[in-house]
Amino acid sequence: MLEKLALSAIREQRSNRRWKIFFRFAFLIVLALIAWGLLNVSGEGTVTTGRHTGLVTLTGEISSEGQASAENIDASLESAFSDTNTVGVILRINSPGGSPVQAAIINREIRRLRAKYPSKPLYVVVDDMCASGGYYVAVAADKIFVDQASIVGSIGVLMEGFGFTGLMDKLGVERRLHTSGANKGLFDPFTPESDKAKEHAQKMLDQIHEQFIAAVKQGRGSRLKDPNNPDLFSGLFWTGQQSVELGLADAFGDTDYVARNVIKAENIVDYTVKSNFADRLASRFGASIGDAAMKALANFGVRASIQ
């Protein structure tokens, strides 16, 4: 009996040692992956050989906190243009729009880089959608290529929000808002919207809209078939086929076609800055929840966007 007990204890100790070794080894692997992710940022420090087409991808909503921020896109474009082996750059866009500020920053950076590297053209290739803020960015390119079924345009500005005054009255809730400054609570969603608030908001929207229109006319110039068409800048959007007919886009073509037949450098190198492993973990387990909460809170107020 003593012998059996001793052997059982020995087997248990061996099993515990094996599990400890396994967990330590797994922990080391996780640490190595995290360290690799922290150091690895796609699109930065890209080493290339031979002539090629540089690719930068702008996907999703254009915002200061997202992947399609001006900081990320501008850094990607700078890397693509500055590579001596890059003979042309493609900015592939699939975006419904977003922040007019971020879109304007990217627009200006594209024009700066085109002036700095005049021998390297920049072409926009539209995937499914290049609307509003996405189109604000696109008009800075040398040419815009689309698919016949792409969605293009939506040259307009909106300001969104909610009002809860009727609901609060039904629930018997009293709003108590104290401000310092006569207009501090101008867009408070829990008080009735005044004529002054509407007028002020409309002036801001009109001003941003005019900036958008000026950018389109500057970028497209005489290629716009009818710049006086009242529908052109009304916020309407069109198919890729219609956008070519209107002069909002230049021709049909995808990324491979433009690289191969227009730039004539079919080897494509992606310079798009992407989030690293640690950023993706933070975004998945924490930042996404915080962002959703902030957006929910923001929707109780108002914000301007070109979407």
C-alpha positions in Angstrom: 0.0 0.0 0.0 2.8 2.4 0.9 4.6 1.5 -2.4 1.4 2.3 -4.4 0.9 5.6 -2.5 4.5 6.6 -3.3 4.2 5.7 -7.0 1.0 7.6 -7.2 2.6 10.7 -5.6 5.5 10.5 -8.0 3.2 10.2 -11.0 1.2 13.2 -9.8 4.4 15.3 -9.3 5.6 14.4 -12.9 2.2 15.4 -14.3 2.3 18.7 -12.5 5.8 19.4 -13.8 4.7 18.6 -17.3 1.7 21.0 -17.0 3.9 23.7 -15.6 6.4 23.3 -18.5 3.5 23.4 -20.9 2.0 26.6 -19.5 5.3 28.3 -19.2 6.1 27.5 -22.8 2.6 28.7 -23.9 3.1 31.9 -22.0 6.5 32.5 -23.7 4.8 32.0 -27.1 2.1 34.6 -26.3 4.8 37.0 -25.1 6.7 36.5 -28.3 3.6 37.1 -30.4 2.8 40.3 -28.5 6.4 41.5 -28.9 6.3 40.7 -32.6 3.0 42.6 -33.0 4.3 45.6 -31.2 7.3 45.9 -33.6 5.5 44.9 -36.7 3.5 47.6 -38.5 2.6 46.9 -42.1 3.4 49.6 -44.5 6.2 51.2 -42.4 9.9 50.6 -43.3 8.9 48.6 -46.4 12.0 47.4 -48.3 11.5 47.0 -52.1 13.5 46.2 -55.1 12.7 47.0 -58.7 10.2 49.4 -60.3 6.7 48.9 -59.0 3.3 50.5 -58.3 2.7 51.7 -54.8 -0.7 50.9 -53.3 -2.4 52.7 -50.4 -5.9 51.5 -49.3 -8.5 53.8 -47.7 -11.4 51.7 -46.4 -14.4 52.5 -44.2 -15.4 55.7 -42.4 -12.8 58.6 -42.6 -12.2 59.6 -39.0 -9.4 60.8 -36.7 -9.6 57.6 -34.6 -10.1 55.0 -37.3 -7.9 53.1 -39.7 -8.8 55.6 -42.4 -7.5 58.6 -40.5 -5.5 61.4 -42.2 -2.5 60.4 -40.1 -2.5 56.9 -41.4 -3.3 57.6 -45.0 -0.8 60.5 -45.2 2.0 58.4 -43.7 1.2 55.6 -46.2 1.2 58.0 -49.2 4.5 59.5 -48.0 6.1 56.1 -47.8 4.8 55.1 -51.3 5.9 58.3 -53.0 9.3 58.5 -51.3 10.4 55.0 -52.4 12.8 55.5 -55.3 11.4 52.3 -57.0 7.8 53.6 -57.0 6.9 54.8 -60.5 3.2 55.5 -59.7 0.8 55.3 -56.8 -2.7 53.9 -56.6 -5.1 55.1 -53.8 -7.8 52.5 -53.6 -10.9 53.9 -51.9 -13.9 52.1 -50.5 -15.5 54.6 -48.2 -19.0 56.2 -47.6 -17.3 59.4 -46.2 -16.8 60.8 -42.8 -15.0 63.7 -41.2 -14.7 66.7 -43.6 -11.6 67.8 -41.7 -9.8 64.5 -42.1 -10.8 64.3 -45.8 -9.5 67.8 -46.4 -6.2 67.0 -44.8 -5.7 64.0 -47.0 -6.8 66.0 -50.1 -4.1 68.6 -49.3 -1.4 66.0 -48.7 -2.1 64.3 -52.0 -1.7 67.7 -53.8 1.5 68.4 -51.9 3.0 65.0 -52.8 2.0 65.3 -56.4 3.8 68.6 -56.6 6.8 67.2 -54.8 7.1 64.1 -57.0 5.7 65.4 -60.4 7.0 62.3 -62.3 4.9 59.9 -60.1 1.2 60.0 -60.9 -1.4 59.2 -58.3 -4.6 57.5 -59.5 -7.6 56.7 -57.4 -9.3 53.3 -57.9 -12.8 53.1 -56.6 -14.1 49.7 -55.3 -17.7 49.6 -54.2 -18.1 53.2 -53.0 -16.4 56.5 -53.1 -18.9 58.9 -51.7 -18.9 62.3 -49.9 -15.7 62.5 -47.8 -14.2 59.6 -49.9 -14.8 61.6 -53.0 -13.4 64.8 -51.3 -10.2 62.8 -51.1 -10.4 61.3 -54.6 -10.7 64.6 -56.5 -7.0 65.4 -55.6 -5.8 62.6 -57.8 -4.5 62.8 -61.4 -7.4 60.5 -62.5 -10.2 58.5 -60.9 -11.0 55.0 -62.1 -14.2 53.3 -61.2 -16.2 50.1 -61.8 -19.5 50.6 -63.8 -21.4 49.7 -60.7 -19.4 51.7 -58.1 -21.2 54.4 -56.1 -19.7 57.8 -56.6 -20.6 61.4 -55.5 -22.8 62.5 -52.6 -21.2 66.0 -52.7 -23.0 67.4 -49.6 -22.7 67.9 -45.9 -25.0 66.8 -43.1 -25.4 67.4 -39.4 -27.2 64.8 -37.4 -28.7 64.6 -33.9 -31.9 63.7 -32.0 -34.5 65.6 -30.0 -36.2 64.2 -27.0 -38.5 67.0 -25.8 -41.8 65.3 -26.6 -40.7 62.0 -25.0 -39.6 63.8 -21.9 -42.9 65.6 -21.6 -44.8 62.3 -21.8 -42.5 60.8 -19.1 -42.8 63.8 -16.9 -39.1 64.4 -16.9 -37.8 67.9 -16.3 -34.6 69.0 -18.0 -32.3 71.2 -15.8 -29.6 72.8 -17.8 -27.4 75.6 -16.4 -25.0 77.3 -18.8 -22.5 80.2 -18.7 -22.8 81.8 -22.1 -26.1 82.6 -24.0 -25.5 80.0 -26.7 -23.7 77.2 -24.8 -26.7 74.9 -24.8 -27.8 75.9 -28.3 -27.9 72.3 -29.6 -29.0 70.6 -26.4 -31.2 67.6 -27.6 -33.4 67.8 -24.5 -34.7 71.4 -25.2 -36.7 72.5 -28.2 -34.6 73.5 -31.2 -34.7 77.3 -31.7 -34.7 79.2 -35.0 -31.4 80.6 -34.0 -29.9 77.1 -33.7 -31.2 76.1 -37.1 -29.9 79.2 -38.7 -26.5 78.9 -37.2 -26.2 75.2 -38.1 -27.3 75.9 -41.7 -24.6 78.6 -42.0 -21.9 76.1 -40.9 -23.1 73.4 -43.2 -23.3 75.8 -46.2 -19.7 77.0 -45.5 -18.4 73.4 -45.3 -20.4 72.5 -48.4 -18.8 75.4 -50.3 -15.3 74.2 -49.3 -16.2 70.7 -50.6 -17.5 72.2 -53.9 -14.3 74.3 -54.3 -12.2 71.2 -53.8 -14.1 69.3 -56.4 -13.9 72.1 -58.9 -10.2 72.5 -58.2 -9.5 68.8 -58.6 -11.7 68.0 -61.6 -11.6 71.4 -63.4 -12.7 71.2 -67.0 -13.4 67.5 -66.8 -16.7 68.2 -65.2 -19.1 68.0 -68.1 -21.6 70.5 -66.6 -20.3 72.3 -63.5 -23.5 74.4 -63.3 -25.7 71.3 -63.1 -27.7 71.9 -59.9 -27.9 68.2 -59.1 -24.1 67.8 -59.2 -23.5 69.3 -55.8 -26.8 68.5 -54.2 -25.7 65.4 -52.4 -27.0 62.9 -55.1 -24.8 59.9 -55.9 -24.4 58.0 -59.1 -23.1 54.7 -60.5 -19.6 54.5 -61.8 -20.9 54.6 -65.4 -22.9 57.8 -64.7 -19.9 59.4 -62.9 -17.8 59.0 -66.0 -20.5 60.5 -68.1 -20.8 63.5 -65.7 -17.0 64.0 -65.5 -16.8 63.0 -61.8 -14.6 60.1 -62.8 -12.3 59.5 -65.8 -12.4 55.8 -66.8 -13.2 52.2 -65.9 -10.5 50.1 -64.3 -9.5 48.1 -61.2 -6.2 48.1 -59.3 -4.5 45.5 -61.4 -5.6 47.2 -64.7 -4.3 50.6 -63.6 -1.0 49.2 -62.4 -0.5 47.1 -65.5 -1.9 49.2 -68.3 -1.7 52.8 -67.0 1.3 53.0 -64.7 2.9 50.1 -66.6 4.4 48.6 -63.5 2.3 45.5 -62.7 4.3 44.6 -59.5 2.3 46.1 -56.7 3.7 47.0 -53.2 1.2 47.8 -50.5 2.3 50.7 -48.3 -0.9 50.9 -46.3 -0.2 51.5 -42.6 -2.2 48.9 -40.6 -2.7 48.5 -36.9 -0.3 46.1 -35.2 -1.2 43.1 -33.0 -1.4 45.1 -29.8 -3.6 47.7 -31.4 -6.0 45.0 -32.8 -6.2 43.5 -29.3 -7.0 46.8 -27.7 -9.5 47.6 -30.4 -11.2 44.3 -30.0 -11.5 44.1 -26.3 -11.6 47.6 -25.1 -11.4 50.5 -27.6 -14.4 49.2 -29.7 -16.6 49.3 -26.6 -15.5 52.7 -25.6 -15.9 54.0 -29.2 -19.4 52.6 -29.3 -20.3 54.3 -26.0 -18.8 57.6 -27.2 -20.8 57.4 -30.5 -23.9 56.7 -28.5 -23.4 59.7 -26.4 -22.4 61.8 -29.4 -25.7 61.0 -31.1 -27.5 62.8 -28.3 -25.8 66.0 -29.7 -24.9 66.9 -33.2 -21.9 66.4 -35.5 -21.1 67.4 -39.0 -20.0 64.9 -41.6 -19.8 64.6 -45.3 -21.6 61.3 -45.8 
